[in-house]
């Protein structure tokens, strides 16, 4: 994807830059190359031959992804041939940047959140009676959907009203027995209708309002909701006092957390630039191209969020989350929310940790670095290009590099045809490789691969069609005449 740049230069300078870019493309156009990695080149014809006969979608994005995989694999082989295991602390810290940032932010957050939601036990009973948390059992008589059978619903309501009168002063045990006998709510029937203690808003609004309409220990009349007719008994304090503290501390901690981040963001005065959606999506598609780009995406009192920093956050998302693909596909209107509520929130928390002088324990740092080294070693070994696997290929580096390159090419052929297990190169490891060794993807080469692979696939499809056995089913043309006829004689949203 074409990178977004803010150019403030004279027309002459712009013309010069354009000429340089055109000259560079002209110099590469006659060389049939789609990608370079170290001393290796991936030719257009080679990639087209790999993709043509397969089921890989012949789209520019898919071709670019395969070419970038080749670059990552070849750079791993290139590093291994040089005896570079990427085992230095600096490599590990760069490759595991997000893990280190997360550990640091979490440590700071835990220090800030310590004591959130503890509360004073002496106030718990009053808080419960005031409805900070709700506790109840209920009996549900389900009704027919609106308009299906008004007469049936009238009969069900009459039954519920009669039952409510009988249970008006029921104890918890009496109500539970009736619920087991009459309730049609499968989620609570076998528990005597008990829903324990819960925060307001977890149930439908009619249910919450019904609970609040009676004092603790009271039983409601009929409470109608979309699910049917409820009879609700509100728990007394003695019935919930063992359950209340944990639930209360949880919602109190959530409230304190919301207040903390709201205050943090207000004080930071985060402002997302109008150009953010286009730029953020471009970064999601190609994080490597923006690692040195200082274009501002969002501002804050503590500093701006640049495209380079966003590329680090994007690279940190695990591939299985498909977060980058989701960002690319998301409506532009959602991107500012993503920037502000996710990226900048994490960025502000990390800046707070740095300002507080938060450091990691030696054991934590060692664990992160060892995880990175284990990932590098495993990835190299799966490709057959670890330094130890290349050691016997020859005394010189050139021989080892040839062997590594050949193994990568052999693996790519098997992987594309589903004959070999896919080997993932984590984006942050790829960034370490591409920052150390020369590599390049040639956009014009991607277009040439698409055109050439399309021709090869059409030829392969045609050959397969010719080799198919003849079929008795006619395709095209008028249908065959029909044979002569034989002789005569022959659930509910929120709970409950």
C-alpha positions as CSV (number, residue, x, y, z in Angstrom):
1,X,0.0,0.0,0.0
2,X,1.3,3.5,-0.8
3,X,2.5,5.2,2.3
4,X,0.9,8.4,3.5
5,X,3.4,11.2,3.7
6,X,3.1,14.9,4.6
7,X,5.4,16.7,2.3
8,X,6.3,20.3,2.8
9,X,8.8,21.0,0.0
10,X,9.2,23.0,-3.1
11,X,7.9,21.7,-6.4
12,X,11.5,21.2,-7.6
13,X,12.2,18.9,-4.6
14,X,9.0,17.0,-5.1
15,X,9.8,16.5,-8.8
16,X,13.3,15.3,-7.8
17,X,11.8,12.8,-5.3
18,X,9.4,11.5,-7.9
19,X,12.1,11.1,-10.5
20,X,14.2,9.1,-8.0
21,X,11.3,6.8,-7.3
22,X,10.7,6.4,-11.0
23,X,14.3,5.6,-11.6
24,X,14.4,3.1,-8.8
25,X,11.3,1.3,-10.2
26,X,12.8,1.5,-13.7
27,X,16.0,-0.2,-12.5
28,X,14.0,-3.0,-10.9
29,X,11.4,-3.4,-13.6
30,X,13.7,-5.2,-16.0
31,X,14.7,-7.6,-13.2
32,X,11.9,-10.1,-12.7
33,X,11.9,-9.7,-8.9
34,X,9.1,-9.5,-6.4
35,X,11.1,-9.5,-3.2
36,X,14.7,-9.4,-1.8
37,X,16.0,-10.7,1.5
38,X,19.7,-10.4,2.2
39,X,21.5,-11.8,-0.9
40,X,18.4,-13.7,-2.1
41,X,15.8,-12.7,-4.7
42,X,12.3,-14.1,-5.2
43,X,11.6,-13.9,-8.9
44,X,8.2,-13.1,-10.4
45,X,8.2,-16.4,-12.4
46,X,9.1,-18.5,-9.3
47,X,6.3,-17.1,-7.2
48,X,3.8,-17.3,-10.0
49,X,4.8,-21.0,-10.6
50,X,4.3,-21.7,-6.9
51,X,0.9,-20.0,-6.7
52,X,-0.6,-20.7,-10.1
53,X,-1.6,-24.4,-9.6
54,X,-2.7,-23.9,-6.0
55,X,-5.9,-22.7,-4.3
56,X,-4.3,-19.6,-2.9
57,X,-6.5,-16.6,-3.8
58,X,-5.0,-14.7,-6.7
59,X,-5.3,-11.3,-5.2
60,X,-2.7,-8.7,-4.6
61,X,-3.0,-8.9,-0.8
62,X,-2.5,-12.6,-0.8
63,X,0.5,-12.5,-3.1
64,X,2.0,-9.7,-0.9
65,X,1.5,-11.9,2.2
66,X,3.2,-14.9,0.6
67,X,6.1,-12.7,-0.6
68,X,6.5,-11.2,2.9
69,X,6.6,-14.7,4.4
70,X,9.4,-15.6,2.0
71,X,11.3,-12.5,3.1
72,X,10.9,-13.4,6.8
73,X,12.0,-17.0,6.2
74,X,14.9,-16.0,4.1
75,X,16.1,-13.4,6.7
76,X,16.0,-16.1,9.4
77,X,18.1,-18.3,7.1
78,X,20.4,-15.3,6.3
79,X,20.9,-14.6,10.0
80,X,21.5,-18.3,10.9
81,X,24.1,-18.6,8.1
82,X,26.0,-15.7,9.7
83,X,25.8,-17.5,13.0
84,X,23.4,-14.8,14.3
85,X,20.9,-16.5,16.6
86,X,19.3,-13.1,17.6
87,X,20.0,-14.0,21.2
88,X,21.3,-10.7,22.5
89,X,19.4,-8.9,25.2
90,X,18.8,-6.0,22.8
91,X,17.2,-8.3,20.3
92,X,15.0,-9.9,22.9
93,X,13.9,-6.5,24.3
94,X,13.1,-5.2,20.8
95,X,11.3,-8.4,19.8
96,X,9.3,-8.6,23.1
97,X,8.6,-4.9,23.4
98,X,4.9,-5.4,23.9
99,X,5.4,-8.1,26.6
100,X,7.8,-5.9,28.5
101,X,5.4,-2.9,28.2
102,X,2.5,-5.0,29.4
103,X,4.4,-6.3,32.4
104,X,5.4,-2.8,33.4
105,X,1.9,-1.4,32.9
106,X,0.4,-4.2,34.9
107,X,2.8,-3.7,37.7
108,X,2.0,0.0,37.9
109,X,-1.7,-0.6,37.6
110,X,-1.7,-3.1,40.4
111,X,0.1,-0.6,42.6
112,X,-2.5,2.1,41.8
113,X,-5.5,-0.3,42.1
114,X,-4.4,-1.7,45.4
115,X,-7.3,-1.2,47.9
116,X,-9.9,-0.5,45.2
117,X,-13.2,-1.9,46.2
118,X,-12.3,-3.0,49.7
119,X,-15.1,-1.0,51.4
120,X,-16.1,-1.0,55.0
121,X,-17.9,-4.1,56.1
122,X,-19.9,-2.1,58.6
123,X,-21.6,-0.3,55.6
124,X,-22.4,-3.5,53.6
125,X,-25.9,-4.2,55.0
126,X,-27.1,-0.6,54.4
127,X,-25.6,-0.7,50.8
128,X,-27.5,-3.9,50.1
129,X,-30.8,-2.6,51.5
130,X,-30.3,0.6,49.4
131,X,-30.1,-1.6,46.2
132,X,-26.4,-1.3,45.4
133,X,-26.6,-5.0,44.7
134,X,-29.9,-6.9,44.2
135,X,-30.7,-10.4,45.4
136,X,-33.8,-12.4,44.6
137,X,-35.6,-15.7,43.8
138,X,-38.4,-15.8,41.3
139,X,-41.1,-18.0,39.7
140,X,-41.7,-17.6,36.0
141,X,-44.9,-18.6,34.1
142,X,-44.0,-18.3,30.5
143,X,-46.4,-16.6,28.1
144,X,-47.2,-16.9,24.4
145,X,-45.6,-14.4,22.1
146,X,-47.6,-11.2,21.7
147,X,-50.6,-11.6,19.4
148,X,-50.4,-15.4,19.2
149,X,-52.9,-16.3,21.9
150,X,-54.3,-13.5,24.1
151,X,-56.7,-15.9,25.7
152,X,-54.0,-18.3,26.7
153,X,-51.9,-15.4,28.1
154,X,-54.9,-14.2,30.1
155,X,-55.3,-17.7,31.7
156,X,-51.6,-17.8,32.5
157,X,-51.7,-14.4,34.1
158,X,-54.7,-15.4,36.2
159,X,-52.7,-18.5,37.4
160,X,-49.7,-16.3,38.3
161,X,-51.9,-13.8,40.2
162,X,-53.4,-16.7,42.2
163,X,-50.0,-18.0,43.0
164,X,-48.7,-14.6,44.0
165,X,-51.5,-14.2,46.5
166,X,-50.6,-17.6,48.1
167,X,-46.9,-16.7,48.4
168,X,-47.4,-13.1,49.6
169,X,-45.7,-13.8,53.0
170,X,-43.7,-16.8,52.0
171,X,-40.4,-17.7,53.7
172,X,-37.4,-18.4,51.6
173,X,-37.9,-22.2,52.0
174,X,-41.6,-21.9,51.1
175,X,-40.9,-19.8,48.0
176,X,-38.2,-22.2,46.9
177,X,-40.5,-25.2,47.1
178,X,-43.1,-23.4,45.1
179,X,-40.5,-22.4,42.5
180,X,-39.4,-26.0,42.0
181,X,-43.0,-27.0,41.5
182,X,-44.3,-24.2,39.3
183,X,-41.5,-22.2,37.7
184,X,-40.8,-22.5,34.0
185,X,-37.4,-20.9,34.1
186,X,-34.9,-23.7,33.4
187,X,-32.0,-21.5,34.6
188,X,-33.3,-21.3,38.2
189,X,-36.1,-23.8,38.7
190,X,-34.0,-26.5,40.2
191,X,-32.4,-24.0,42.6
192,X,-35.7,-22.9,44.0
193,X,-35.8,-19.9,41.7
194,X,-32.6,-18.5,43.3
195,X,-30.5,-16.0,41.3
196,X,-28.2,-15.1,44.2
197,X,-26.8,-11.5,44.3
198,X,-26.2,-9.5,41.1
199,X,-25.5,-5.9,40.0
200,X,-28.4,-3.8,38.8
201,X,-28.8,-3.9,35.0
202,X,-27.9,-7.6,34.6
203,X,-31.6,-8.5,34.3
204,X,-34.3,-7.0,32.2
205,X,-35.5,-3.6,33.6
206,X,-38.9,-4.9,34.7
207,X,-37.2,-7.6,36.9
208,X,-34.9,-5.0,38.6
209,X,-37.8,-2.6,39.2
210,X,-39.9,-5.5,40.6
211,X,-37.2,-6.3,43.2
212,X,-36.9,-2.7,44.2
213,X,-40.7,-2.4,44.6
214,X,-40.6,-4.6,47.8
215,X,-38.4,-4.4,50.9
216,X,-35.9,-7.3,51.6
217,X,-38.0,-10.4,52.5
218,X,-41.0,-9.1,50.5
219,X,-42.8,-10.9,47.6
220,X,-44.0,-8.9,44.6
221,X,-47.3,-9.2,42.8
222,X,-47.2,-10.0,39.1
223,X,-44.2,-8.6,37.2
224,X,-44.6,-8.9,33.5
225,X,-41.6,-9.0,31.1
226,X,-41.0,-10.2,27.6
227,X,-40.5,-13.7,29.0
228,X,-43.7,-14.0,30.9
229,X,-45.1,-13.4,34.4
230,X,-42.7,-13.3,37.3
231,X,-43.3,-13.6,41.0
232,X,-40.2,-12.3,42.8
233,X,-39.1,-12.6,46.4
234,X,-36.3,-10.2,47.4
235,X,-33.6,-11.8,49.6
236,X,-33.0,-10.5,53.1
237,X,-29.6,-9.3,54.2
238,X,-29.1,-12.5,56.3
239,X,-29.8,-14.6,53.2
240,X,-27.1,-12.9,51.1
241,X,-24.5,-11.6,53.6
242,X,-22.0,-14.4,52.7
243,X,-22.3,-13.6,49.0
244,X,-22.4,-9.8,49.2
245,X,-18.8,-8.8,50.0
246,X,-17.1,-10.4,46.9
247,X,-19.7,-9.1,44.5
248,X,-19.7,-5.7,46.1
249,X,-15.9,-5.4,46.0
250,X,-15.9,-6.4,42.4
251,X,-18.3,-3.7,41.2
252,X,-16.7,-1.1,43.5
253,X,-13.3,-2.0,41.9
254,X,-14.8,-1.7,38.4
255,X,-16.3,1.7,39.3
256,X,-12.9,2.9,40.7
257,X,-11.2,1.7,37.5
258,X,-13.6,3.5,35.3
259,X,-13.1,6.7,37.3
260,X,-9.3,6.3,37.1
261,X,-9.2,5.9,33.4
262,X,-11.8,8.6,32.7
263,X,-9.7,11.0,34.8
264,X,-6.5,9.9,33.1
265,X,-7.9,10.5,29.7
266,X,-9.5,13.8,30.6
267,X,-6.3,15.2,32.1
268,X,-4.3,13.9,29.0
269,X,-6.8,15.7,26.6
270,X,-6.4,13.1,23.9
271,X,-7.3,14.4,20.4
272,X,-7.4,12.0,17.4
273,X,-6.5,13.6,14.1
274,X,-9.0,13.5,11.3
275,X,-6.5,11.7,9.1
276,X,-6.2,8.8,11.6
277,X,-8.6,6.3,9.9
278,X,-6.7,6.1,6.6
279,X,-3.3,6.1,8.2
280,X,-4.1,3.5,10.9
281,X,-5.5,1.2,8.3
282,X,-2.4,1.6,6.1
283,X,-0.2,0.8,9.1
284,X,-2.3,-2.3,9.9
285,X,-1.7,-3.5,6.3
286,X,2.1,-2.9,6.4
287,X,3.6,-2.2,9.8
288,X,7.1,-2.4,8.6
289,X,6.8,0.6,6.3
290,X,5.9,2.9,9.1
291,X,8.5,2.1,11.8
292,X,10.3,5.4,11.2
293,X,7.3,7.5,10.3
294,X,6.7,10.4,12.7
295,X,3.3,11.5,11.3
296,X,1.1,12.3,14.2
297,X,-2.1,10.2,14.7
298,X,-3.2,11.6,18.1
299,X,-2.1,14.2,20.5
300,X,-2.0,14.3,24.3
301,X,-0.5,16.5,26.9
302,X,2.1,13.9,27.7
303,X,3.2,13.5,24.0
304,X,1.9,12.5,20.6
305,X,1.1,9.1,19.2
306,X,3.0,8.7,15.9
307,X,2.7,6.3,13.0
308,X,6.0,4.7,14.2
309,X,4.6,4.1,17.6
310,X,1.3,2.8,16.2
311,X,3.2,0.3,14.1
312,X,4.7,-1.1,17.3
313,X,1.3,-1.6,18.8
314,X,0.0,-3.2,15.6
315,X,2.9,-5.6,15.5
316,X,2.2,-6.6,19.1
317,X,-1.2,-8.1,18.3
318,X,-0.9,-11.9,18.1
319,X,-1.7,-13.2,14.6
320,X,-4.6,-15.4,15.9
321,X,-6.5,-12.4,17.0
322,X,-6.7,-11.1,13.4
323,X,-6.8,-7.6,14.9
324,X,-5.0,-6.0,12.0
325,X,-7.4,-7.5,9.5
326,X,-10.3,-6.3,11.7
327,X,-8.8,-2.7,11.7
328,X,-8.5,-2.7,8.0
329,X,-12.1,-3.9,7.5
330,X,-13.6,-1.6,10.2
331,X,-15.7,1.5,9.2
332,X,-13.6,4.7,9.4
333,X,-15.9,6.0,12.1
334,X,-14.7,3.3,14.5
335,X,-11.0,3.9,14.1
336,X,-10.8,7.0,16.4
337,X,-12.5,5.0,19.1
338,X,-9.9,2.2,18.7
339,X,-7.1,4.8,18.8
340,X,-8.4,6.6,21.9
341,X,-10.0,3.8,23.9
342,X,-7.4,1.1,23.3
343,X,-4.1,2.3,22.0
344,X,-3.9,5.7,23.8
345,X,-5.3,4.2,27.0
346,X,-2.5,1.7,27.0
347,X,0.0,4.3,26.0
348,X,-1.1,6.7,28.8
349,X,-0.8,3.9,31.3
350,X,2.7,2.9,30.1
351,X,3.7,6.6,30.3
352,X,2.4,6.8,33.8
353,X,4.5,3.7,34.7
354,X,7.6,5.2,33.2
355,X,7.0,8.5,35.0
356,X,6.7,6.6,38.3
357,X,10.0,4.9,37.6
358,X,8.4,1.5,37.4
359,X,11.0,-1.2,36.7
360,X,10.6,-5.0,36.2
361,X,12.0,-7.7,38.4
362,X,15.1,-9.4,37.1
363,X,13.2,-12.7,37.0
364,X,10.4,-11.1,34.8
365,X,12.9,-9.7,32.4
366,X,14.8,-13.0,32.2
367,X,11.6,-14.9,31.5
368,X,10.6,-12.5,28.6
369,X,14.0,-12.8,27.0
370,X,14.1,-16.5,27.3
371,X,10.7,-16.8,25.7
372,X,11.9,-14.7,22.7
373,X,15.0,-16.8,22.3
374,X,13.0,-20.0,22.5
375,X,10.7,-18.7,19.8
376,X,13.6,-17.8,17.5
377,X,15.2,-21.2,18.0
378,X,12.0,-23.1,17.4
379,X,11.2,-21.1,14.3
380,X,14.6,-21.6,12.8
381,X,14.6,-25.3,13.6
382,X,11.1,-25.8,12.0
383,X,12.5,-24.3,8.8
384,X,15.7,-26.3,9.0
385,X,17.9,-23.2,9.1
386,X,19.1,-23.0,12.7
387,X,22.9,-22.4,13.0
388,X,23.5,-25.9,14.2
389,X,21.5,-27.3,11.3
390,X,23.7,-25.4,8.8
391,X,27.0,-26.1,10.5
392,X,28.0,-29.1,8.5
393,X,27.1,-27.6,5.1
394,X,30.6,-26.1,4.6
395,X,33.2,-24.0,6.2
396,X,32.2,-20.7,4.6
397,X,29.3,-18.5,5.1
398,X,28.3,-18.5,1.5
399,X,27.8,-22.3,1.5
400,X,25.6,-22.0,4.6
401,X,23.6,-19.3,3.1
402,X,23.0,-21.3,-0.1
403,X,21.8,-24.2,2.0
404,X,19.5,-22.0,4.1
405,X,18.0,-20.4,1.0
406,X,17.4,-23.7,-0.7
407,X,15.7,-25.1,2.4
408,X,13.4,-22.1,2.6
409,X,12.5,-22.4,-1.1
410,X,11.8,-26.1,-0.6
411,X,9.7,-25.4,2.4
412,X,7.7,-22.6,0.7
413,X,6.7,-25.0,-2.1
414,X,5.5,-27.6,0.4
415,X,3.7,-25.1,2.6
416,X,1.8,-23.5,-0.2
417,X,0.5,-26.9,-1.4
418,X,-0.3,-27.9,2.2
419,X,2.4,-30.5,2.4
420,X,4.2,-28.8,5.3
421,X,3.0,-27.2,8.6
422,X,2.8,-23.5,8.5
423,X,5.6,-21.8,10.4
424,X,4.6,-18.4,11.8
425,X,7.2,-15.7,12.2
426,X,5.9,-13.3,14.9
427,X,5.7,-9.8,13.5
428,X,7.9,-8.4,16.2
429,X,10.6,-11.0,15.4
430,X,10.2,-10.0,11.7
431,X,10.7,-6.4,12.6
432,X,14.0,-7.2,14.4
433,X,15.1,-9.1,11.3
434,X,14.1,-6.4,8.8
435,X,15.7,-3.7,10.9
436,X,19.0,-5.6,10.9
437,X,19.2,-7.0,7.4
438,X,18.4,-5.6,4.0
439,X,15.0,-6.6,2.5
440,X,12.5,-5.2,0.1
441,X,9.1,-6.0,-1.4
442,X,8.7,-4.7,-5.0
443,X,5.1,-3.5,-5.5
444,X,5.4,-3.7,-9.3
445,X,6.5,-7.3,-8.9
446,X,3.3,-8.2,-7.0
447,X,1.3,-7.0,-10.0
448,X,3.4,-9.0,-12.4
449,X,3.0,-12.1,-10.2
450,X,-0.8,-11.6,-10.2
451,X,-0.9,-11.5,-14.0
452,X,1.5,-14.4,-14.6
453,X,-0.1,-16.7,-11.9
454,X,-3.6,-16.0,-13.3
455,X,-2.4,-17.3,-16.7
456,X,-0.8,-20.4,-15.2
457,X,-3.9,-21.1,-13.1
458,X,-6.2,-20.8,-16.1
459,X,-4.0,-23.3,-18.0
460,X,-4.0,-25.7,-15.0
461,X,-7.7,-25.5,-14.7
462,X,-8.1,-26.2,-18.4
463,X,-5.8,-29.2,-18.2
464,X,-7.7,-30.6,-15.2
465,X,-11.0,-30.1,-17.1
466,X,-9.7,-32.0,-20.1
467,X,-8.6,-34.9,-17.9
468,X,-12.0,-35.3,-16.3
469,X,-13.9,-38.4,-17.4
470,X,-16.9,-37.7,-19.7
471,X,-20.2,-37.0,-17.8
472,X,-23.7,-38.1,-18.6
473,X,-25.0,-34.8,-17.3
474,X,-25.4,-32.3,-20.2
475,X,-24.1,-28.8,-19.7
476,X,-25.5,-26.0,-21.8
477,X,-27.8,-26.3,-24.8
478,X,-31.5,-27.3,-24.7
479,X,-32.5,-30.0,-22.1
480,X,-33.0,-33.5,-23.3
481,X,-36.7,-34.4,-23.8
482,X,-38.4,-36.0,-20.8
483,X,-39.2,-39.7,-21.0
484,X,-42.9,-40.6,-21.6
485,X,-45.0,-40.7,-18.5
486,X,-45.7,-44.2,-17.1
487,X,-49.2,-45.7,-17.2
488,X,-51.6,-44.5,-14.6
489,X,-51.6,-46.2,-11.3
490,X,-48.1,-45.9,-10.7
491,X,-34.2,-17.6,23.4
492,X,-34.4,-14.7,25.4
493,X,-31.8,-12.0,25.4
494,X,-31.0,-11.1,28.9
495,X,-31.9,-13.4,31.8
496,X,-34.3,-14.3,33.3
